[in-house]
Amino acid sequence: MSQPIVFISYSSRDEREKDELLSHLGVLRNAGLVDLWSDDRIRPGSDWDQEIRQAISQANIAILLISANFLNSDFILNQQIPLLLSRREREGLIVFPVIAKACAWTAIAWLAKMQVRPGHKEPIWRDGGLHVDKELATIAGEISNIVTAKASDRADTGGHTVKPTVSSPTPSPASSDRYHSCFISYSSKDDDFAQRLHADLQQQGVRCWFAPKNMKIGDKIRQTIHHSIQSQEKLLLILSENSVESAWVETEVETAFEKERKQGQPVLFPIRLDQAVLETDQAWAAEIHRNRHIGDFSRWTEPAAYQVSFKRLLQDLKVEGNL
């Protein structure tokens, strides 16, 4: 079976940075873990547009080398990105936006909603390139973890082909298990994780109210959200550096606290993506840290770690009597 293909999308003005990235990924290629595709592979005289489209259609992972040059490229934004995002939406293509150089990437709507690398969101080529090797080695390691987990999945299924997505739970056989319904509260800046978690919970039979899917055009936002929190059994709170600063999330949590006081039983189900809730001085988030056990999804980009955290969450969402 051929190796997973890693497609590199970059501006030609960032050739040097692309070459350094390929050098680190070359370790994985030489180990037989991946095949790398960048436009260096286009042969003289070939139809370069057609070759790029074909490479995108075959890719298992796409790395976007984000810079001002990248975001000013009409070809990248109008030709490559729509194809990549379409495959991500329809087929679960793994897309890695990597912040290469300082630029206004948060102003780009589709990009601001994605989980970028590095996790601290600082450009890789900063401080005179002091951290480049460390940051690129981390990205190469993350890709290695994903393709290794996928190879293991294929082995477990007798070699059958599986979709090139980050490992997600396999649907459970029909059973008598019942799960608490959930309202998913999160910051839009964590949309990548929230979309994935919602899809995986739905796949396992957990009923979820999720704004991008359930909010209808014309709905009054505050009223609809308040009613939806009241109608679901639990509020699944995704805590991160983004959500602890969100006034919307704070309002949703206060609604859940009020519901707990009225019902006399837990409503809030908090999980965290990073350390922010453990360090924040936001009163409502600090109260959650002091008084609630918080599920740990801080390593959610690692397939094996995500599976462990997701299975624990699923177990805790089971209605008592179905355990």
C-alpha positions, -999 to +999 in steps of 0.1 A: +000+000+000+014+034-009+023+059+018+000+087+028+006+118+007+015+151+024+006+181+002+026+213+008+008+246-001+031+276+000+040+308-017+069+307-041+083+337-022+087+314+008+108+288-010+135+288+017+109+281+045+093+254+024+126+237+019+133+237+057+099+221+063+106+195+036+139+187+053+122+178+086+094+159+068+120+141+048+129+121+079+094+106+077+096+100+040+130+082+044+114+061+071+087+050+046+059+067+065+048+094+040+052+106+005+058+143+001+043+165-026+052+201-034+053+218-068+090+209-071+077+176-084+060+191-114+079+181-145+090+207-172+063+211-198+035+197-176+002+214-170+010+227-135-025+236-127-038+201-135-010+185-116-016+205-085-054+197-086-045+160-090-021+162-061-048+178-039-073+152-049-049+124-038-036+140-006-042+126+029-027+156+047-022+192+036+002+216+052-005+253+046+026+274+051+009+307+062+026+341+056+016+374+041+029+360+008+006+330+011-024+352+020-017+375-009-015+348-035-046+348-058-038+313-070-036+298-035-067+315-022-089+311-052-077+277-066-060+256-039-079+266-007-114+260-020-104+225-031-086+217+002-115+230+023-140+212+002-121+179+007-118+187+044-155+192+048-166+162+026-139+136+033-121+147+064-088+157+048-064+167+075-054+203+071-024+218+090-022+256+089+014+264+100+021+301+109+054+306+091+058+343+094+040+371+112+009+382+093-028+391+098-040+355+095-067+360+122-084+384+098-091+355+074-124+340+084-118+303+073-083+304+088-092+320+121-116+292+129-089+265+124-065+250+149-031+263+138+004+252+144+025+260+165+000+256+193+012+289+209+004+307+175+037+325+173+054+324+138+079+296+134+104+319+116+107+344+145+136+356+166+160+352+138+150+315+133+161+305+168+132+280+172+127+268+137+142+233+140+123+226+173+090+238+159+093+219+126+104+187+144+072+190+165+051+192+134+069+163+118+063+143+150+026+151+150+022+139+114+042+108+122+018+100+151-012+105+128+000+083+099+013+056+124-022+055+140-038+052+106-015+023+097-025+006+129-062+012+121-057-004+087-039-034+103-068-038+128-093-039+100-074-065+080-059-040+056-091-024+044-088+011+033-101+038+056-108+075+050-078+098+054-091+115+085-077+120+120-087+089+139-123+092+151-143+066+172-159+038+153-197+038+155-209+015+182-233-014+174-269-007+183-273-011+221-295+000+250-270+026+261-285+061+265-265+092+268-274+126+282-282+152+255-257+181+253-255+217+244-220+224+231-206+257+244-173+268+228-154+297+212-157+300+175-119+301+174-119+265+185-142+255+157-119+227+144-121+208+177-158+216+183-168+203+148-149+171+153-162+165+188-198+171+176-194+147+147-180+120+169-206+124+196-234+123+170-218+092+155-220+075+189-256+084+194-252+114+217-278+140+208-261+174+207-273+210+201-246+227+181-251+262+169-236+258+134-259+229+127-290+238+147-293+276+146-319+285+119-317+316+098-336+344+115-335+329+150-330+353+178-296+342+190-298+349+228-333+335+231-326+304+210-294+296+230-311+301+263-340+278+253-316+252+239-295+251+271-327+246+291-339+218+267-307+198+268-296+177+298-260+188+300-239+218+288-206+204+274-182+233+279-150+234+258-125+254+278-095+271+261-076+304+261-102+315+236-134+305+255-123+318+289-122+353+274-155+349+256-185+368+270-208+345+250-194+314+267-196+331+301-233+338+296-239+302+286-221+289+317-241+312+339-273+298+324-261+263+332-253+273+368-288+287+371-302+255+358-281+235+383-295+256+412-330+250+401-326+213+394-302+205+422-281+183+400-250+188+378-255+203+343-220+215+334-196+191+317-163+209+313-134+197+292-102+217+284-079+221+254-051+238+271-039+252+305-059+285+304-086+275+328-060+264+353-043+298+352-071+323+345-082+352+367-117+352+351-140+345+381-164+322+364-137+300+348-116+300+380-147+288+399-150+258+375-113+250+381-117+251+418-149+231+421-152+208+390-133+179+376-123+189+340-118+164+312-084+167+296-083+170+258-051+191+257-035+164+234-065+162+211-044+165+179-027+132+188-050+104+176-043+079+205-047+106+232-079+119+216-094+084+216-086+080+253-101+113+263-132+108+241-139+073+255-138+087+290-161+116+280-185+091+264-185+069+295-193+099+317-222+110+295-240+077+299-272+079+318-269+061+352-283+026+349-267+021+315-231+019+328 
